[in-house]
């Protein structure tokens, strides 16, 4: 089979990396996928708008079919107070100890998965350029629809680059313009921030209007949400304060008509595709076409949770909270704060030993059942796959971002409005009604530390915690300790290099353009 030259370098890079991961990590997580290299039939394949849509679906499916979400979750949650793991088949223990290396499996997996998705998007961007689609005879409404698909591919690429920027700092930088080079060059974090920002602003006019696209496909609000998250964390990425911009893009989303779902427990159910009022962008899962990992991991992973609660086959007895997380709630039952979906039966509060599955409370936040409690029908030969979609962005995060940006000095918002948004979140939490005042706080209670705690209560196990603690300078420092941080039962400060993940050794060995971050 003849191989297109434009693919050679990046596929060699990814192929080597995937090979190393596969060899070093043969366990329940070895579904890393190989991708076809032949692009000689492009003109034959891209003969209709539907063909373009099917091609774009390949990039979307990579996010769901692969182990991407599971390992990204591991990096974002195990490295914090939010989770400890019974098992160590993916090196989970080293993440909680903040003791990873350039050879750690999850770090290499997420790195490879995001670069693979970026490569798929790069090719789609090339295949949907003005010149190419004109050559293939597309014009008018068909050409406009293909350009919208291209904008979506650019969004997915921007999202993947954001993950690389947030997690790895200075990653390789393959774009549609650099595919033909021998190896991708390395981009500095501040420069990557500018690139992502520019991309999102350029595609904004082309993307669908908020709440008009198909479920799981990005629209303008998804771009605004990613920008708001970037601006909130800009000081981490490039040393700039962009809180005013964060507020501006939060306002765009809020004014687009999104509202909180009335019941917090509905957010992570098997029929959560109904949550279109709150969900802005999702990774979609279904139990007909998707494999393991993804939200399967999130429903089956919590220790001790029985089938009657999670709607699956029981529990893998894997992850639990440190005792610091339940302490953020008024109680460990949802009688007061309905977000306190802790599973305590047979579990102890304190984590005396990380690998003891009964040490630490878990939670039944992710449940593969419908709103009425009935199980999701299984349409697969396994009989045990999840239908739960994963919300990458939802309105509650936007409210929290707005409030934090105001408290950090951003303009274009107000403390009064920030307080009202936080109290909407708490109204739902306390009374299944965002308009309720039962969970209200006062203006004097609205502080940055309160916002961090509220983010923990609202967004736990949704891949936010590591990024939040880095922003607050609490991930590696001694200002906030949790059980087994740094490998010490009472917790200890660690080297600040662990605010980032290193570039995997496998990539450094084959790409001479890359330099490792300091300390690794």
C-alpha positions as CSV (number, residue, x, y, z in Angstrom):
1,X,0.0,0.0,0.0
2,X,1.4,3.4,-1.0
3,X,1.4,5.9,1.9
4,X,0.8,9.7,1.6
5,X,4.0,11.6,2.4
6,X,2.2,14.1,4.5
7,X,1.3,11.4,7.0
8,X,4.7,9.8,7.4
9,X,6.3,11.9,10.1
10,X,3.3,12.3,12.4
11,X,2.3,8.7,12.1
12,X,5.8,7.6,12.7
13,X,5.9,9.7,15.8
14,X,2.5,8.5,17.1
15,X,3.1,5.0,16.0
16,X,6.3,4.8,18.0
17,X,4.6,6.3,21.0
18,X,1.6,4.0,20.8
19,X,3.9,1.0,20.4
20,X,5.8,1.9,23.6
21,X,2.6,2.4,25.4
22,X,1.1,-0.8,24.2
23,X,4.2,-2.8,25.1
24,X,4.5,-1.2,28.6
25,X,0.8,-1.3,29.4
26,X,-0.8,-4.6,28.6
27,X,-3.8,-4.6,30.9
28,X,-7.5,-3.7,30.9
29,X,-6.5,-0.5,29.2
30,X,-4.8,-1.7,26.0
31,X,-7.4,-0.6,23.4
32,X,-5.1,2.0,21.8
33,X,-6.2,2.2,18.2
34,X,-4.1,2.2,15.0
35,X,-5.3,4.4,12.2
36,X,-5.2,3.8,8.4
37,X,-2.4,5.6,6.6
38,X,-3.7,5.5,3.0
39,X,-5.1,8.8,1.8
40,X,-4.8,8.2,-2.0
41,X,-8.6,7.8,-2.3
42,X,-9.5,11.2,-0.9
43,X,-11.1,12.6,-4.0
44,X,-13.1,9.4,-4.4
45,X,-14.2,9.4,-0.8
46,X,-15.2,13.1,-0.4
47,X,-17.9,13.0,-3.1
48,X,-20.8,14.4,-1.0
49,X,-21.6,16.5,2.0
50,X,-22.5,13.3,3.9
51,X,-19.1,11.9,3.1
52,X,-17.5,14.9,4.8
53,X,-19.7,14.5,7.8
54,X,-18.8,10.8,8.1
55,X,-15.1,11.7,7.9
56,X,-15.5,14.4,10.7
57,X,-17.3,11.8,12.8
58,X,-14.0,9.9,12.9
59,X,-12.4,12.7,15.0
60,X,-15.4,12.8,17.3
61,X,-15.4,9.1,17.8
62,X,-11.8,9.0,18.7
63,X,-12.6,11.0,21.8
64,X,-15.2,8.5,22.9
65,X,-13.9,5.1,21.6
66,X,-10.4,5.4,22.9
67,X,-9.2,5.4,26.5
68,X,-8.7,9.2,26.2
69,X,-11.4,10.2,28.8
70,X,-10.4,7.6,31.3
71,X,-6.8,8.6,31.3
72,X,-7.4,12.3,31.2
73,X,-9.7,11.9,34.1
74,X,-7.0,10.0,35.9
75,X,-4.5,12.8,35.4
76,X,-7.0,15.5,36.5
77,X,-8.5,13.7,39.5
78,X,-6.0,11.2,40.9
79,X,-3.4,13.9,41.2
80,X,-5.7,15.7,43.7
81,X,-7.8,15.2,46.8
82,X,-10.7,14.0,44.6
83,X,-9.6,10.4,44.1
84,X,-7.3,7.5,45.2
85,X,-7.2,4.2,43.3
86,X,-7.3,0.7,44.6
87,X,-5.6,-0.6,41.4
88,X,-2.3,0.4,39.9
89,X,-2.5,-1.2,36.5
90,X,-2.2,2.3,34.9
91,X,0.2,3.7,37.5
92,X,-2.7,5.4,39.2
93,X,-0.9,5.5,42.6
94,X,1.9,7.7,41.3
95,X,-0.6,10.4,40.2
96,X,-2.0,10.7,43.6
97,X,1.4,10.9,45.1
98,X,2.4,13.5,42.6
99,X,5.4,11.4,41.7
100,X,5.0,10.7,38.0
101,X,7.7,10.4,35.3
102,X,8.0,10.8,31.6
103,X,7.3,7.0,31.3
104,X,4.0,7.0,33.2
105,X,1.2,5.3,31.1
106,X,-1.7,7.8,31.4
107,X,0.6,10.7,30.6
108,X,1.7,9.0,27.4
109,X,-1.8,7.9,26.5
110,X,-3.4,11.3,26.7
111,X,-0.5,12.8,24.9
112,X,-0.8,10.3,22.1
113,X,-4.6,10.4,21.9
114,X,-4.8,14.2,21.7
115,X,-2.1,14.3,19.0
116,X,-4.0,11.6,17.1
117,X,-7.2,13.6,17.2
118,X,-5.3,16.8,16.2
119,X,-3.8,14.9,13.2
120,X,-7.3,13.7,12.1
121,X,-8.5,17.3,12.4
122,X,-5.6,18.6,10.5
123,X,-6.3,16.3,7.6
124,X,-10.0,17.3,7.6
125,X,-9.0,21.0,7.6
126,X,-6.9,20.3,4.5
127,X,-9.6,18.2,2.8
128,X,-12.2,21.0,3.4
129,X,-10.1,24.0,2.3
130,X,-11.7,26.4,-0.2
131,X,-9.4,25.2,-3.0
132,X,-10.1,21.5,-2.4
133,X,-13.8,21.7,-2.1
134,X,-14.1,24.0,-5.2
135,X,-11.9,21.4,-7.1
136,X,-14.4,18.7,-6.0
137,X,-17.3,20.7,-7.4
138,X,-18.9,21.9,-4.1
139,X,-20.5,25.4,-4.0
140,X,-23.3,27.3,-2.4
141,X,-25.1,25.7,0.5
142,X,-23.0,22.5,0.2
143,X,-19.8,24.4,0.4
144,X,-21.0,26.4,3.4
145,X,-22.0,23.3,5.3
146,X,-18.6,21.7,4.6
147,X,-17.0,24.9,5.9
148,X,-19.0,24.6,9.1
149,X,-17.8,21.0,9.5
150,X,-14.3,22.4,9.0
151,X,-14.9,24.9,11.8
152,X,-16.0,22.1,14.1
153,X,-12.8,20.2,13.3
154,X,-10.8,23.3,14.1
155,X,-12.7,23.5,17.4
156,X,-11.9,19.9,18.3
157,X,-8.3,20.6,17.4
158,X,-8.3,23.7,19.6
159,X,-9.8,21.7,22.5
160,X,-7.0,19.1,22.2
161,X,-4.3,21.7,22.0
162,X,-5.8,23.3,25.2
163,X,-5.4,19.9,27.0
164,X,-1.8,19.7,25.8
165,X,-1.2,23.3,26.9
166,X,-2.8,22.8,30.3
167,X,-1.2,19.5,31.0
168,X,2.2,19.5,29.2
169,X,3.0,23.2,28.8
170,X,5.1,23.2,25.6
171,X,3.9,20.4,23.4
172,X,4.6,19.5,19.8
173,X,2.6,21.7,17.3
174,X,1.4,19.9,14.2
175,X,-1.1,21.9,12.1
176,X,-2.5,21.5,8.7
177,X,0.4,23.6,7.4
178,X,3.2,21.6,9.0
179,X,2.2,18.0,8.3
180,X,4.8,17.7,5.6
181,X,7.7,18.4,7.9
182,X,9.8,15.6,9.3
183,X,8.7,16.2,12.9
184,X,6.4,18.7,14.5
185,X,8.2,21.7,16.1
186,X,7.7,22.5,19.8
187,X,5.5,25.5,20.7
188,X,5.8,27.5,23.9
189,X,2.8,27.7,26.2
190,X,2.2,31.4,25.7
191,X,2.3,31.1,22.0
192,X,-0.1,28.1,22.0
193,X,-2.5,30.2,24.1
194,X,-2.5,32.9,21.3
195,X,-3.0,30.3,18.6
196,X,-6.0,28.6,20.3
197,X,-7.5,32.0,21.1
198,X,-7.1,33.1,17.5
199,X,-8.6,29.9,16.2
200,X,-11.6,30.1,18.4
201,X,-12.3,33.7,17.4
202,X,-11.9,32.9,13.7
203,X,-14.4,30.0,13.7
204,X,-16.9,31.8,15.9
205,X,-18.9,33.3,13.0
206,X,-18.9,30.0,11.2
207,X,-20.1,27.7,14.0
208,X,-23.8,27.0,14.5
209,X,-25.7,29.3,16.8
210,X,-25.9,28.2,20.4
211,X,-28.2,25.2,21.1
212,X,-28.9,24.6,17.4
213,X,-26.3,21.9,16.5
214,X,-26.6,18.1,17.0
215,X,-25.8,16.7,20.4
216,X,-22.1,16.4,20.9
217,X,-21.2,18.8,18.0
218,X,-19.7,22.2,19.0
219,X,-21.5,25.5,18.4
220,X,-20.6,29.1,19.2
221,X,-21.3,28.6,22.9
222,X,-18.8,25.7,23.0
223,X,-16.1,28.1,21.6
224,X,-17.1,30.8,24.1
225,X,-16.9,28.2,27.0
226,X,-13.4,27.1,26.0
227,X,-12.3,30.8,25.8
228,X,-13.8,31.6,29.2
229,X,-11.9,28.6,30.7
230,X,-8.7,29.7,29.0
231,X,-9.1,33.3,30.2
232,X,-9.7,32.2,33.8
233,X,-6.5,30.3,33.7
234,X,-4.5,32.7,31.6
235,X,-2.2,33.7,34.5
236,X,-1.1,30.1,34.7
237,X,-0.5,29.8,30.9
238,X,1.1,33.1,30.0
239,X,1.2,35.3,33.2
240,X,-1.6,37.6,32.0
241,X,-4.8,38.5,33.8
242,X,-7.7,38.0,31.4
243,X,-10.5,38.0,33.9
244,X,-12.4,40.7,32.1
245,X,-12.4,38.6,28.9
246,X,-13.6,35.6,30.9
247,X,-16.6,37.5,32.2
248,X,-17.3,38.7,28.6
249,X,-17.5,35.2,27.3
250,X,-19.5,33.9,30.3
251,X,-22.0,36.7,29.5
252,X,-22.3,35.5,25.9
253,X,-23.2,32.0,27.1
254,X,-25.5,33.1,29.8
255,X,-27.3,35.4,27.5
256,X,-27.7,32.6,24.9
257,X,-30.5,31.1,27.0
258,X,-28.9,28.2,28.9
259,X,-30.4,27.3,32.3
260,X,-29.6,24.9,35.1
261,X,-31.3,21.6,35.1
262,X,-33.6,21.4,38.1
263,X,-32.2,18.2,39.6
264,X,-28.4,17.8,40.2
265,X,-28.8,14.0,40.2
266,X,-30.1,14.0,36.6
267,X,-26.8,15.4,35.3
268,X,-24.9,12.1,35.0
269,X,-27.6,9.6,34.2
270,X,-28.0,7.3,31.2
271,X,-30.5,9.6,29.6
272,X,-28.6,12.8,30.3
273,X,-28.8,13.7,26.6
274,X,-32.0,15.4,27.8
275,X,-30.0,18.0,29.7
276,X,-29.8,20.4,26.7
277,X,-30.7,23.3,28.9
278,X,-27.4,23.1,30.8
279,X,-25.0,21.1,28.7
280,X,-22.9,23.1,26.2
281,X,-20.6,20.5,24.7
282,X,-20.5,16.8,25.4
283,X,-18.6,13.6,24.6
284,X,-21.3,11.2,23.7
285,X,-21.5,7.6,24.7
286,X,-24.0,4.9,23.9
287,X,-24.1,1.2,24.8
288,X,-24.5,0.1,21.2
289,X,-21.4,1.4,19.5
290,X,-19.0,2.4,22.3
291,X,-16.5,0.1,24.0
292,X,-15.3,0.1,27.6
293,X,-13.7,3.1,29.4
294,X,-15.2,6.5,29.1
295,X,-18.3,6.8,31.3
296,X,-18.2,3.1,31.9
297,X,-15.2,3.7,34.1
298,X,-17.1,6.5,35.9
299,X,-20.1,4.4,36.6
300,X,-18.3,1.2,37.5
301,X,-15.2,2.6,39.1
302,X,-16.5,4.1,42.4
303,X,-15.7,1.6,45.2
304,X,-18.6,-0.4,46.7
305,X,-21.5,1.1,44.7
306,X,-23.9,-1.7,43.9
307,X,-25.7,-2.4,40.6
308,X,-28.9,-1.2,42.1
309,X,-27.4,2.3,42.3
310,X,-25.1,2.6,39.3
311,X,-27.3,0.7,36.8
312,X,-24.4,-1.5,35.8
313,X,-23.1,-4.8,37.0
314,X,-21.8,-3.6,40.3
315,X,-18.4,-2.0,41.2
316,X,-14.8,-2.4,40.2
317,X,-14.0,-1.2,43.7
318,X,-11.5,1.3,42.3
319,X,-11.6,4.9,43.2
320,X,-12.6,6.8,46.4
321,X,-12.3,10.3,47.8
322,X,-9.8,11.4,50.4
323,X,-11.5,12.5,53.6
324,X,-10.9,16.1,52.7
325,X,-13.7,16.1,50.1
326,X,-16.6,14.9,52.2
327,X,-15.6,17.6,54.7
328,X,-16.5,20.3,52.1
329,X,-20.2,19.3,52.4
330,X,-22.6,19.9,55.3
331,X,-23.2,16.1,55.5
332,X,-22.3,12.9,53.7
333,X,-25.9,12.3,52.8
334,X,-27.9,14.3,50.2
335,X,-30.6,15.4,52.7
336,X,-29.1,19.0,52.8
337,X,-26.9,19.4,49.8
338,X,-28.2,17.0,47.2
339,X,-24.8,16.9,45.5
340,X,-23.4,14.9,48.4
341,X,-24.0,11.6,46.6
342,X,-21.5,9.8,48.8
343,X,-21.5,6.0,49.1
344,X,-20.6,5.2,52.6
345,X,-21.9,1.6,53.3
346,X,-18.9,-0.6,54.1
347,X,-16.6,2.3,53.5
348,X,-14.6,4.3,56.1
349,X,-14.1,8.0,55.9
350,X,-10.3,8.1,56.2
351,X,-7.9,6.7,53.7
352,X,-5.4,4.8,55.9
353,X,-4.1,2.7,52.9
354,X,-4.5,3.9,49.4
355,X,-4.9,0.4,47.9
356,X,-7.6,-0.7,50.4
357,X,-10.9,-0.4,48.5
358,X,-13.0,0.3,51.6
359,X,-10.8,3.2,52.7
360,X,-12.5,6.4,51.7
361,X,-16.1,7.2,50.6
362,X,-17.0,6.9,47.0
363,X,-20.0,8.3,45.1
364,X,-22.9,7.3,42.9
365,X,-22.8,10.5,40.7
366,X,-22.6,8.5,37.4
367,X,-25.6,6.2,37.1
368,X,-26.6,4.3,34.0
369,X,-30.3,4.7,34.6
370,X,-33.1,6.9,33.4
371,X,-34.5,9.8,35.3
372,X,-37.4,7.6,36.5
373,X,-34.8,5.1,37.9
374,X,-35.3,2.4,35.3
375,X,-32.2,0.8,33.8
376,X,-30.9,1.7,30.4
377,X,-31.6,-1.2,28.0
378,X,-28.4,-2.9,26.9
379,X,-28.1,-3.1,23.1
380,X,-24.7,-4.9,23.0
381,X,-23.2,-8.3,23.5
382,X,-21.4,-7.3,26.7
383,X,-24.6,-6.4,28.5
384,X,-22.8,-3.8,30.6
385,X,-22.0,-0.6,28.8
386,X,-22.8,3.0,29.7
387,X,-25.1,5.4,27.9
388,X,-24.0,8.4,30.0
389,X,-22.7,11.4,28.0
390,X,-19.8,13.3,29.5
391,X,-20.3,17.1,29.7
392,X,-17.1,18.9,28.7
393,X,-18.8,22.2,29.4
394,X,-22.0,23.0,31.3
395,X,-23.7,26.1,32.6
396,X,-22.8,25.6,36.2
397,X,-19.1,25.9,35.4
398,X,-19.8,29.2,33.5
399,X,-21.5,30.6,36.6
400,X,-18.6,29.6,38.7
401,X,-16.1,31.1,36.2
402,X,-18.0,34.4,36.1
403,X,-18.0,34.7,39.9
404,X,-14.3,33.9,40.3
405,X,-13.3,36.3,37.5
406,X,-15.3,39.0,39.2
407,X,-13.6,38.3,42.5
408,X,-10.2,38.4,40.8
409,X,-10.8,41.9,39.6
410,X,-12.4,41.4,36.1
411,X,-14.7,44.1,34.8
412,X,-18.0,43.8,33.0
413,X,-19.6,41.9,35.8
414,X,-20.7,42.6,39.4
415,X,-20.4,41.1,42.8
416,X,-24.2,41.1,43.0
417,X,-24.6,39.2,39.8
418,X,-21.8,36.8,40.8
419,X,-23.6,36.1,44.1
420,X,-26.9,35.5,42.3
421,X,-25.3,32.9,40.0
422,X,-23.7,31.1,42.9
423,X,-27.0,31.0,44.8
424,X,-28.7,29.6,41.7
425,X,-26.3,26.7,41.8
426,X,-26.9,26.3,45.5
427,X,-30.6,26.6,45.1
428,X,-30.6,23.5,42.9
429,X,-28.2,21.8,45.3
430,X,-30.4,22.4,48.3
431,X,-33.9,22.3,46.9
432,X,-33.8,21.0,43.3
433,X,-34.8,24.6,42.4
434,X,-32.3,27.2,41.2
435,X,-34.8,29.9,42.4
436,X,-34.8,28.5,45.9
437,X,-33.1,30.6,48.6
438,X,-32.5,27.6,51.0
439,X,-28.8,27.3,50.1
440,X,-28.1,31.0,49.7
441,X,-24.9,32.5,50.9
442,X,-24.3,36.2,51.7
443,X,-22.0,38.6,49.9
444,X,-19.5,38.4,52.8
445,X,-19.2,34.6,52.3
446,X,-18.4,35.0,48.6
447,X,-14.7,34.7,48.6
448,X,-12.1,33.0,46.3
449,X,-11.7,30.2,48.7
450,X,-15.4,29.7,48.8
451,X,-15.5,29.5,45.0
452,X,-12.8,26.8,45.0
453,X,-14.8,24.8,47.5
454,X,-18.0,25.3,45.6
455,X,-16.3,24.1,42.4
456,X,-15.3,21.0,44.3
457,X,-18.9,20.4,45.4
458,X,-20.4,21.1,42.0
459,X,-17.9,19.7,39.6
460,X,-16.3,16.7,41.4
461,X,-15.1,13.9,39.1
462,X,-15.6,16.1,36.0
463,X,-11.9,16.6,35.2
464,X,-11.6,20.1,36.7
465,X,-9.8,19.6,40.0
466,X,-6.1,19.6,39.0
467,X,-6.5,22.7,36.9
468,X,-8.3,24.5,39.7
469,X,-5.7,23.6,42.3
470,X,-2.9,24.8,40.0
471,X,-4.7,28.1,39.4
472,X,-5.0,28.6,43.2
473,X,-1.4,27.5,43.7
474,X,-2.5,24.6,45.9
475,X,-1.6,21.5,43.9
476,X,2.0,21.2,44.9
477,X,2.4,23.7,47.8
478,X,1.9,23.1,51.4
479,X,-1.1,25.6,51.6
480,X,-3.5,22.7,51.1
481,X,-2.8,19.1,52.1
482,X,-4.8,16.0,51.6
483,X,-4.4,12.4,52.5
484,X,-1.3,10.8,50.8
485,X,-0.4,14.0,48.8
486,X,3.3,13.5,48.1
487,X,3.1,9.9,49.3
488,X,2.7,10.9,53.0
489,X,-0.5,10.0,54.9
490,X,-1.0,13.5,56.3
491,X,0.0,15.1,53.0
492,X,3.1,17.1,52.1
493,X,4.3,19.7,49.6
494,X,6.0,18.5,46.5
495,X,8.3,19.8,43.8
496,X,6.5,22.5,41.8
497,X,7.5,20.7,38.6
498,X,4.4,18.5,39.3
499,X,2.2,21.3,38.2
500,X,2.8,19.9,34.8
501,X,3.2,16.5,33.2
502,X,6.4,15.7,31.2
503,X,6.6,15.0,27.5
504,X,6.7,11.2,27.2
505,X,10.1,9.6,26.8
506,X,9.1,7.8,23.6
507,X,8.4,11.1,21.8
508,X,11.7,12.7,23.0
509,X,13.6,9.7,21.6
510,X,12.2,10.1,18.1
511,X,11.5,13.9,17.8
512,X,14.7,16.0,18.0
513,X,12.7,19.2,18.1
514,X,11.4,18.6,21.6
515,X,12.9,19.6,24.9
516,X,11.7,18.2,28.2
517,X,10.2,20.6,30.8
518,X,12.5,21.5,33.6
519,X,12.9,18.9,36.3
520,X,12.0,15.8,34.4
